[in-house]
């Protein structure tokens, strides 16, 4: 049965509470209601098409409605949709774990979940229990975690506890466990600390100062490798990630890498950690793991970490955690096909080539005075919008400048999202060069249009 746009709009506003959305404002606007997708495009219920400039929240790899991913899903569906992983196994989850560990040869085990936040939550619980399992007396004080300024690792209570984004997290402060914040190398807003290498040195010195003083109280350090996504696509200079790993080893704390946003080709390599040859103790995977089809996440651990949980039944070393759909057959089957297609289609080489072209096209945005900074790693891009380029002052939130830009971009055929004052462009990884060039043209025209509106408002 077909429903009219008006009916769907009414029910949407009446029944659905959208994530990360001020619903009072949402109710005033005409919602975008997606009906289908094809390749790099989303189609609304009226048949209008839009370039998917946020990869449906950073997850889509091969494009929408990919025939080979569809076939993999149908093939598994003909066998079984789901059976529990609690106390039994299933074929796709076994094969996917084996495949993931081939990319992470220093890792030993895969623990499945269904969202990136859950993968982080699991990593934090494992890291905490690891020390208690080894020696609950000697390591009784190892209860804290270190994370970066403006860190974002998801929305569950544990993940929020290691987050550092005031807007998202401050309301929940009474619910959270203690974390220790250290500076992040946000080069655009740290000019007073000198060059990129000097900024990296400063941040690492601050981390070392914390670890030297409090390592006996710290269970682990968690970072997003290379790029802090939700913080506004903050790209870390080379050497920072490797430096964090070195300090974790030096001071005997676990090193956790949250690859949820940056994994599966997004930064130009299969996983971001490869680019600095780091080997974390725990790694969290999600988003692109199924190519944008189904919710799946995973937490990988080393043999040393895993071995700490082995013991007799009455030793209480078991990791008591699990979700109903852990290791679901449909999700694991699609993930296996996704990883196969990344290889057979040469996607990583394609991403690196397109990233170089994209960097050239994005430079033109600096012609617009309200573009303060453009940050990019692979096909992750952030355009920071400022009121004053010299002082780097941003527009007041009430002006909704970034929101107005994304509405203009949508009107022109591109879907993107802002993160505070930063416009993000995170395209479908398989998006063609021509489509990407068109997306950047729409970005330019939309930002320029808003700039002209702001100038007119000042007259």
C-alpha positions in Angstrom: 0.0 0.0 0.0 1.4 3.4 -1.0 1.1 6.3 1.4 1.2 10.0 0.5 4.0 12.2 1.7 1.5 14.1 3.8 0.5 11.0 5.7 4.1 9.9 6.3 5.1 13.4 7.4 2.2 13.5 9.9 3.1 10.0 11.3 6.8 10.7 11.4 6.3 13.9 13.5 3.6 12.2 15.6 5.4 8.9 16.3 9.2 9.1 15.7 11.8 10.6 18.1 14.8 11.2 15.9 18.4 10.8 17.3 20.6 13.9 17.9 17.7 16.0 16.7 15.9 19.0 18.4 12.4 17.8 17.6 10.9 21.2 18.2 12.9 22.5 15.3 12.3 19.3 13.3 8.6 19.7 13.6 8.7 23.1 11.8 10.5 21.8 8.7 9.6 19.5 5.8 11.3 16.2 6.6 13.4 14.3 4.1 11.7 10.9 3.9 13.8 8.3 2.1 12.1 5.5 0.1 15.0 3.8 -1.7 18.7 4.0 -2.7 20.8 3.2 -5.7 24.6 3.5 -5.9 25.6 6.9 -4.5 22.0 8.3 -4.4 19.2 8.4 -2.0 15.6 8.8 -3.3 12.8 10.4 -1.4 9.1 9.4 -1.5 8.5 12.0 -4.2 11.2 10.6 -6.5 13.8 13.3 -5.9 17.4 12.1 -5.7 20.2 13.2 -3.5 23.9 12.4 -3.4 24.6 10.6 -0.1 27.3 12.9 1.2 27.3 11.3 4.7 27.3 7.7 3.6 24.1 7.2 5.6 26.0 8.1 8.8 29.5 7.0 7.6 28.6 3.4 7.0 28.0 2.9 3.2 30.9 1.4 1.3 29.8 0.0 -2.0 26.7 2.1 -2.6 23.0 1.4 -2.0 21.3 -1.7 -3.3 24.5 -3.5 -4.3 23.5 -6.7 -6.1 26.3 -8.8 -4.6 25.6 -7.7 -1.0 21.9 -8.3 -1.7 22.6 -11.8 -2.9 24.7 -12.6 0.1 21.9 -11.5 2.4 19.3 -13.5 0.5 21.5 -16.6 0.4 21.9 -16.6 4.2 18.2 -15.8 4.7 17.3 -19.0 2.9 19.3 -20.9 5.6 18.7 -19.2 8.9 18.2 -15.7 10.1 19.4 -16.0 13.6 20.5 -18.4 16.4 22.2 -17.4 19.6 25.9 -17.3 20.1 25.5 -18.0 23.8 26.9 -21.5 24.3 26.7 -22.4 20.6 28.3 -21.2 17.3 27.3 -20.4 13.8 29.1 -20.6 10.4 29.1 -16.9 9.3 30.3 -15.6 12.7 33.2 -18.2 12.7 34.3 -17.3 9.2 34.0 -13.5 9.8 36.1 -13.7 13.0 38.8 -15.7 11.1 38.7 -13.1 8.3 39.0 -10.1 10.7 41.9 -11.7 12.5 43.8 -12.0 9.2 43.8 -8.2 9.1 44.8 -8.0 12.7 47.4 -10.8 13.1 48.5 -9.8 16.5 44.9 -10.1 17.8 43.5 -13.4 19.1 39.7 -13.2 19.6 36.6 -11.4 18.3 33.7 -10.4 20.5 30.6 -9.4 18.6 28.0 -6.8 19.3 25.7 -4.6 17.2 26.8 -1.0 17.5 30.0 0.9 17.7 29.1 2.2 21.1 28.6 -1.4 22.3 32.0 -2.4 20.9 33.5 0.4 23.0 31.5 -0.5 26.1 32.7 -4.0 25.8 36.3 -2.9 25.3 36.1 -0.8 28.5 34.6 -3.6 30.5 37.2 -6.1 29.3 40.0 -3.6 30.0 38.7 -3.0 33.6 38.2 -6.7 34.3 41.5 -7.7 32.7 43.4 -6.1 35.6 41.1 -7.6 38.2 41.5 -11.0 36.8 45.2 -10.8 36.8 45.5 -9.6 40.4 42.6 -8.0 42.1 44.7 -6.8 45.0 47.7 -5.5 43.1 45.6 -3.8 40.5 42.7 -2.8 42.7 43.2 0.9 41.9 43.3 0.5 38.1 39.8 1.9 37.5 40.2 5.0 35.4 40.5 5.6 31.6 42.3 8.3 29.7 40.7 9.9 26.6 41.2 12.9 24.4 39.6 16.3 24.6 36.5 16.3 22.4 36.6 12.5 22.4 33.4 10.7 21.2 33.1 7.0 21.5 29.3 6.4 21.5 26.2 7.0 23.6 26.0 4.2 26.1 26.9 5.1 29.7 30.4 3.7 29.5 31.2 5.1 26.1 29.9 8.5 27.2 32.1 8.3 30.3 35.2 8.3 28.1 33.7 11.0 25.9 34.7 14.7 26.1 32.1 16.6 24.1 30.3 19.1 26.4 27.3 19.5 24.3 26.5 15.8 24.1 27.7 14.6 27.5 27.5 17.2 30.2 23.9 16.4 31.2 24.8 12.9 32.0 27.8 13.7 34.2 26.3 12.3 37.5 25.9 8.9 35.8 29.4 8.6 34.5 32.6 7.0 35.9 35.8 9.1 36.1 38.0 9.7 33.1 41.1 11.7 32.7 41.2 14.1 29.8 44.4 14.9 27.8 44.7 17.4 24.9 44.1 16.4 21.4 46.3 17.8 18.5 43.6 20.1 17.1 46.1 21.9 14.9 43.7 24.6 13.6 43.0 25.9 17.1 46.4 25.3 18.7 48.6 27.7 16.7 50.0 29.1 20.0 51.8 25.8 20.5 53.7 26.0 17.3 54.1 23.7 14.3 52.4 20.4 13.8 55.3 18.4 15.3 55.4 20.8 18.2 51.7 20.4 18.8 52.1 16.6 18.7 55.0 16.9 21.2 53.0 19.0 23.5 50.0 16.6 23.5 52.3 13.6 24.1 54.1 15.4 26.9 50.7 16.0 28.6 49.7 12.4 28.2 53.0 11.3 29.6 52.7 13.6 32.6 49.3 12.0 33.4 50.6 8.4 32.9 53.7 9.0 34.9 51.7 10.3 37.9 48.6 8.1 37.7 49.5 4.9 35.8 48.7 2.8 38.8 45.1 4.1 38.7 44.7 3.8 34.9 43.2 0.7 33.2 43.6 2.0 29.6 43.9 4.8 27.1 41.3 5.0 24.4 41.7 7.0 21.1 40.1 7.3 17.7 43.1 6.6 15.4 44.1 9.4 13.0 40.7 11.2 13.0 38.4 12.3 15.7 35.1 12.1 13.8 32.3 13.5 15.8 34.6 16.2 17.2 34.6 17.8 13.8 36.9 15.6 11.7 40.0 16.6 13.7 42.9 15.0 11.8 45.8 14.1 14.0 49.3 14.8 12.6 51.5 11.8 11.8 53.3 10.5 14.8 50.7 11.2 17.4 49.1 7.7 17.3 52.4 6.0 17.5 53.4 8.2 20.4 50.3 7.2 22.3 51.1 3.6 21.8 54.7 4.0 23.0 53.5 5.7 26.2 50.9 3.0 26.9 53.6 0.4 26.6 56.1 2.4 28.7 53.6 2.9 31.6 51.8 -0.4 31.5 48.3 0.6 30.6 46.1 -1.0 27.9 45.9 0.7 24.5 42.3 0.8 23.0 41.8 2.0 19.4 38.2 2.9 18.4 38.2 2.2 14.7 34.4 2.4 14.4 34.3 5.5 12.2 37.7 5.2 10.5 37.8 1.5 9.6 37.0 -0.5 6.4 38.7 1.8 4.0 37.5 5.2 5.1 40.9 6.7 5.6 42.5 5.0 2.6 43.7 1.8 4.3 41.6 -1.0 5.5 42.1 0.2 9.1 43.6 3.4 10.3 46.1 1.8 12.6 48.0 0.4 9.6 49.2 3.9 8.7 51.3 4.2 11.8 51.9 0.5 12.3 50.4 0.5 15.8 49.2 -2.7 17.5 46.5 -1.9 20.1 45.6 -4.3 22.9 41.9 -3.9 22.0 40.2 -2.5 18.9 36.6 -1.6 18.3 35.0 -2.0 14.8 31.6 -1.0 13.5 29.9 1.3 10.9 31.3 0.1 7.6 31.8 -3.5 8.7 28.6 -4.6 6.7 29.0 -2.1 3.9 26.1 -0.1 5.3 23.5 -2.9 5.3 23.0 -4.1 8.8 24.0 -3.3 12.4 27.1 -5.2 13.5 30.2 -4.4 15.6 33.1 -6.2 17.0 35.8 -5.9 19.7 39.1 -7.6 19.0 41.6 -8.5 21.8 45.1 -9.8 22.0 45.9 -13.3 23.4 47.3 -11.7 26.5 44.0 -9.9 27.2 41.9 -13.0 26.4 44.0 -15.4 28.5 43.3 -13.3 31.6 39.7 -14.4 31.3 40.4 -18.2 31.3 39.9 -20.1 34.5 37.9 -22.6 36.4 34.1 -22.0 36.7 34.4 -21.0 40.4 37.2 -18.5 39.7 34.7 -15.9 38.3 37.0 -14.8 35.5 34.2 -15.2 32.9 33.3 -12.1 30.9 29.6 -11.7 31.7 28.5 -9.7 28.7 26.4 -10.5 25.6 23.6 -9.2 23.4 20.6 -11.1 22.0 21.8 -10.7 18.4 25.5 -11.2 19.1 27.1 -12.7 16.0 23.9 -12.8 14.0 24.2 -14.8 10.8 22.7 -12.3 8.4 25.0 -9.5 9.6 28.1 -11.6 9.6 27.3 -13.0 6.1 27.0 -9.5 4.6 30.1 -8.4 6.4 32.1 -11.3 4.9 30.9 -10.3 1.4 31.7 -6.6 2.1 35.3 -7.5 3.0 35.6 -9.7 -0.1 34.3 -6.9 -2.4 36.6 -4.3 -0.8 39.5 -6.5 -2.0 38.1 -7.8 -5.4 37.0 -4.3 -6.5 40.2 -2.7 -5.6 38.4 -0.2 -3.4 41.3 0.9 -1.2 43.4 2.0 -4.2 40.3 3.7 -5.6 39.7 5.6 -2.3 43.3 6.8 -2.2 43.1 8.1 -5.8 39.8 9.8 -5.2 41.0 11.3 -1.9 43.8 13.1 -3.8 41.3 14.5 -6.3 38.9 15.5 -3.6 41.7 17.5 -1.8 42.2 19.5 -4.9 38.5 20.3 -5.4 38.0 21.2 -1.7 40.7 23.9 -1.9 38.3 26.1 -3.9 36.1 26.4 -0.8 38.6 28.7 0.7 37.4 31.3 -1.7 34.4 31.8 0.6 35.3 34.0 3.6 33.4 31.9 6.1 35.4 28.8 5.4 38.0 28.7 8.2 39.6 25.3 7.8 39.3 22.2 5.6 40.4 18.9 7.1 40.6 15.6 5.3 41.9 12.1 5.7 41.0 9.7 2.9 37.3 10.2 2.3 36.6 11.9 5.6 36.2 15.7 5.3 35.4 18.5 7.6 34.8 22.1 6.6 34.9 24.5 9.6 32.6 27.5 9.2 33.7 30.7 11.0 32.2 34.1 11.4 35.7 35.7 11.4 38.5 33.9 9.6 41.2 36.0 11.4 39.9 35.3 15.0 38.3 31.9 14.1 35.2 33.0 16.0 32.2 30.8 15.1 28.7 31.8 14.5 26.3 31.7 17.5 24.3 28.4 17.7 21.0 30.3 17.6 21.9 31.6 14.1 21.8 28.0 12.8 24.2 28.8 10.0 25.4 25.3 9.4 21.9 24.0 9.5 20.8 26.5 6.9 23.7 25.4 4.7 22.8 21.7 4.8 19.1 22.6 4.0 20.4 24.6 1.0 22.6 21.6 -0.1 19.6 19.3 0.2 17.6 21.6 -2.0 20.4 21.3 -4.6 20.6 17.5 -4.3 23.2 16.7 -1.6 22.6 15.3 1.8 25.3 16.2 4.5 25.3 16.8 8.2 27.0 19.3 10.5 28.9 18.7 13.7 28.8 22.0 15.5 30.4 24.6 13.3 31.8 21.8 11.0 30.2 20.6 7.8 31.1 17.0 7.2 31.4 15.4 3.8 31.7 11.6 4.3 30.7 10.2 0.9 29.8 6.6 0.0 33.3 5.1 -0.6 32.4 3.9 -4.1 31.1 7.3 -5.2 32.5 8.1 -8.6 34.8 11.0 -9.3 32.1 12.8 -11.3 29.5 12.4 -8.5 32.1 13.6 -6.0 32.9 16.6 -8.1 29.2 17.4 -8.3 28.9 17.1 -4.5 31.8 19.6 -4.0 30.2 22.0 -6.4 26.9 21.8 -4.5 28.9 22.3 -1.2 30.5 25.4 -2.7 27.3 26.9 -4.0 25.4 26.2 -0.7 28.1 27.8 1.5 28.4 30.7 -0.8 24.6 31.2 -0.8 24.6 31.3 3.0 27.5 33.7 3.1 25.6 36.0 0.8 22.5 35.8 3.0 24.6 36.6 6.1 26.1 39.6 4.4 22.7 40.8 3.4 21.4 40.4 7.0 24.3 42.6 8.2 23.3 45.5 5.9 
